[in-house]
């Protein structure tokens, strides 16, 4: 432990980074700290060296993965840090699968703390907050879904895309309000937002929903091959087997100039064609 503490204060970036990675693997019992463990790592997220910053982020993920309940409080306090880099890093660590050992999923206190950052002045923080909110929220919980819906109008396309992806995870299948809201963003001017809308529409819209199907069909000739591919994948979830309208549209995509679009179209045709 002494060697790690000395490494954290070392003038050499590599030494500090190595010490942080080692520190993150220690348990609370080995360190003999509670809230101080999180705080020790947090202060290195603003290190002048990017190598140390990266190591601090990885160390924080490790700390949270083997942490205890009282360390949630210290983590939530870090979300109020004045430096947006720290707020961002903490949010990204919270949404990682490793953190499921702490009771953060579906935790109202945690979700409300994250929700406060959905209006942060920094777009990176808002994007990370929406991603974390979508990862930790409980599927179908009304206030969580409604909160997510309210940020579909964020001025940043990155936040809008994150909110759409979150809805794909949080909204129940067939949720009319969510389906309608997602559909309205399928024609967003930003490509990433379009893709996120199509992906979530495929997840949330009811099977054989003709309105959703037609919205997706309209994007099969989009100028972006990524959008066309997302549309085909969405149709695989929305279209019913034997839907001739979709079959005709997908037939044209079998000769698409993009290999990945042709592959997706071929796969969908197999699904749509009734087996004899």
C-alpha positions in Angstrom: 0.0 0.0 0.0 2.8 2.4 0.8 4.4 1.8 -2.6 1.0 2.7 -4.3 0.6 5.8 -2.3 4.1 6.9 -3.3 3.4 6.1 -6.9 0.3 8.3 -6.8 2.5 11.3 -5.9 5.3 10.4 -8.3 6.3 13.2 -10.8 6.4 10.6 -13.7 3.0 10.2 -15.4 3.6 6.5 -16.1 4.3 5.9 -12.4 1.1 7.7 -11.4 -0.9 5.8 -14.0 0.5 2.4 -12.8 -0.2 3.3 -9.2 -3.8 4.2 -10.0 -4.5 1.0 -11.8 -3.1 -0.9 -8.8 -5.1 1.2 -6.4 -8.3 0.4 -8.3 -7.8 -3.3 -7.7 -7.6 -2.9 -4.0 -10.7 -3.5 -1.9 -12.0 -1.2 0.7 -10.8 -3.5 3.5 -7.3 -3.4 2.1 -7.3 0.3 2.0 -9.2 0.9 5.2 -11.2 3.8 3.7 -14.8 4.5 2.8 -15.6 7.6 0.9 -11.9 8.5 0.6 -11.3 5.7 -1.9 -13.5 7.3 -4.5 -12.2 10.8 -3.8 -8.6 9.6 -4.2 -9.2 8.4 -7.7 -11.5 11.4 -8.6 -8.7 14.0 -8.1 -6.5 12.2 -10.7 -9.2 12.6 -13.4 -8.0 16.2 -13.8 -4.3 15.3 -14.0 -2.4 17.3 -16.6 -1.3 14.0 -18.3 -3.9 12.1 -20.5 -2.3 8.8 -19.6 -3.0 9.4 -16.0 -6.5 10.6 -16.7 -7.2 7.4 -18.6 -5.8 5.3 -15.8 -7.9 7.2 -13.2 -11.0 6.5 -15.2 -10.2 2.8 -15.4 -9.4 2.8 -11.7 -12.7 4.4 -10.8 -14.5 1.6 -12.7 -12.6 -0.9 -10.7 -13.3 0.8 -7.4 -17.0 0.9 -8.2 -17.0 -2.8 -9.3 -15.8 -3.9 -5.9 -17.3 -1.1 -3.9 -19.8 -1.0 -1.1 -23.1 0.8 -0.7 -21.7 3.9 1.1 -19.4 4.6 -1.8 -22.5 5.4 -3.9 -22.8 8.7 -1.9 -19.2 9.7 -2.7 -19.8 8.8 -6.4 -23.0 11.0 -6.5 -21.1 13.8 -5.0 -18.5 13.6 -7.7 -21.3 14.2 -10.3 -21.4 17.8 -8.9 -17.7 18.3 -9.5 -16.9 21.7 -11.1 -14.8 20.1 -13.9 -17.0 18.6 -16.7 -14.3 16.0 -17.4 -14.9 14.6 -14.0 -18.7 14.6 -14.3 -18.3 12.8 -17.7 -15.9 10.2 -16.4 -18.0 9.3 -13.4 -21.1 9.0 -15.6 -19.3 6.7 -18.0 -18.1 4.5 -15.2 -21.6 4.3 -13.7 -23.1 2.9 -16.9 -20.5 0.2 -17.3 -21.6 -3.4 -16.6 -19.0 -3.7 -13.8 -21.0 -1.4 -11.7 -24.0 -3.7 -11.4 -22.4 -5.1 -8.2 -23.4 -1.8 -6.6 -27.2 -1.2 -6.2 -27.3 1.6 -8.9 -29.7 0.0 -11.5 -33.2 1.2 -10.9 -32.0 3.2 -7.9 -34.2 6.3 -7.8 -31.7 8.4 -5.9 -29.0 7.6 -8.4 -31.3 8.2 -11.4 -32.4 11.6 -10.1 -28.8 12.6 -9.5 -28.0 11.7 -13.1 -31.2 13.4 -14.4 -29.9 16.7 -13.0 -27.1 16.5 -15.4 -29.4 16.2 -18.4 -29.5 20.0 -18.4 -25.7 20.5 -17.9 -24.1 23.3 -20.0 -21.6 20.8 -21.3 -22.8 18.7 -24.2 -20.4 15.8 -23.4 -21.9 15.7 -19.9 -25.5 15.7 -21.1 -24.7 12.9 -23.6 -23.0 10.8 -21.0 -25.9 11.5 -18.5 -28.5 10.4 -21.0 -26.5 7.2 -21.8 -26.1 6.4 -18.1 -29.8 7.2 -17.4 -30.9 4.8 -20.2 -28.6 2.1 -18.9 -29.6 2.3 -15.3 -33.3 3.1 -15.6 -35.9 0.4 -15.2 -37.8 -0.7 -18.3 -41.4 0.6 -18.5 -41.1 2.9 -15.4 -43.2 5.9 -16.3 -41.2 8.8 -14.9 -38.0 7.4 -16.4 -39.6 7.0 -19.9 -41.2 10.5 -19.6 -37.9 12.1 -18.6 -36.2 10.5 -21.5 -38.9 11.7 -23.9 -38.5 15.2 -22.8 -34.9 15.4 -24.0 -35.6 14.3 -27.5 -35.7 18.0 -28.3 -32.2 18.8 -27.0 -30.3 21.1 -29.3 -27.4 18.7 -29.6 -27.8 15.8 -32.0 -25.6 13.7 -29.8 -28.0 14.0 -26.9 -31.0 13.4 -29.1 -29.4 10.2 -30.4 -28.6 9.1 -26.9 -32.2 9.8 -25.8 -33.5 7.7 -28.7 -31.2 4.8 -27.9 -32.3 5.0 -24.2 -36.0 4.8 -25.3 -35.2 1.6 -27.1 -34.2 0.1 -23.8 -36.6 1.8 -21.5 -40.0 1.9 -23.4 -42.2 -1.1 -23.4 -42.9 -2.9 -26.7 -46.0 -1.2 -28.2 -45.7 2.0 -26.1 -47.8 4.3 -28.4 -46.4 7.6 -27.0 -42.8 6.4 -27.3 -43.4 5.0 -30.8 -44.9 8.3 -32.0 -42.1 10.4 -30.4 -39.4 8.2 -31.9 -41.1 8.3 -35.3 -40.9 12.1 -35.4 -37.2 11.9 -35.2 -36.7 9.5 -38.1 -36.3 12.4 -40.5 -33.8 14.4 -38.3 -31.2 16.2 -40.3 -28.4 14.4 -38.4 -27.5 11.0 -39.6 -26.7 9.6 -36.1 -30.1 10.7 -34.9 -31.8 9.1 -37.8 -30.0 5.8 -37.2 -30.9 5.9 -33.5 -34.5 6.6 -34.3 -34.8 3.7 -36.7 -33.0 1.3 -34.3 -35.4 2.3 -31.4 -38.4 2.2 -33.6 -37.7 -1.3 -34.5 -37.5 -2.2 -30.8 -40.5 -0.3 -29.5 -43.0 -0.4 -32.3 -45.5 -3.3 -32.3 -44.9 -6.1 -34.8 -46.8 -5.5 -38.0 -47.4 -1.8 -37.1 -48.0 -0.5 -40.6 -47.4 3.2 -39.7 -44.0 2.4 -38.2 -43.3 0.1 -41.2 -44.0 2.8 -43.7 -41.8 5.3 -41.9 -38.9 2.8 -42.0 -39.6 2.0 -45.6 -39.1 5.7 -46.5 -35.5 5.4 -45.4 -34.4 2.5 -47.7 -33.3 5.0 -50.3 -31.5 7.4 -47.9 -28.2 8.8 -49.1 -26.4 7.3 -46.2 -25.7 3.5 -46.4 -25.7 3.4 -42.6 -29.3 4.8 -42.5 -30.4 2.3 -45.2 -28.8 -0.5 -43.2 -30.5 0.6 -40.0 -33.8 0.8 -41.8 -33.5 -2.8 -43.1 -32.6 -4.0 -39.6 -35.6 -2.1 -38.1 -37.9 -3.8 -40.7 -36.7 -7.2 -39.5 -38.4 -6.3 -36.2 -41.4 -4.4 -37.4 -42.5 -6.2 -40.6 -44.6 -9.3 -40.5 -43.4 -12.4 -42.5 -45.0 -12.4 -45.9 -45.4 -8.6 -46.1 -45.3 -8.2 -49.9 -44.8 -4.4 -49.7 -41.7 -4.9 -47.7 -40.5 -7.7 -49.8 -40.7 -5.6 -53.0 -38.8 -2.8 -51.3 -36.1 -5.1 -49.9 -35.7 -6.8 -53.3 -34.3 -3.5 -54.7 -31.8 -3.3 -51.9 -30.3 -6.7 -52.9 -28.3 -4.7 -55.5 -27.4 -1.8 -53.1 -23.9 -0.3 -53.7 -23.0 -0.9 -50.1 -22.0 -4.6 -49.2 -23.3 -4.4 -45.7 -26.7 -3.2 -46.9 -26.9 -6.0 -49.4 -26.0 -8.5 -46.7 -28.8 -7.2 -44.4 -31.3 -7.1 -47.3 -30.5 -10.7 -48.1 -31.0 -11.8 -44.5 -34.3 -10.0 -44.2 -35.6 -11.5 -47.5 -35.0 -15.0 -46.0 -37.1 -14.0 -42.9 -39.9 -12.4 -45.0 -40.3 -15.3 -47.4 -42.8 -17.9 -46.2 -41.2 -21.3 -45.8 -42.8 -24.1 -47.7 
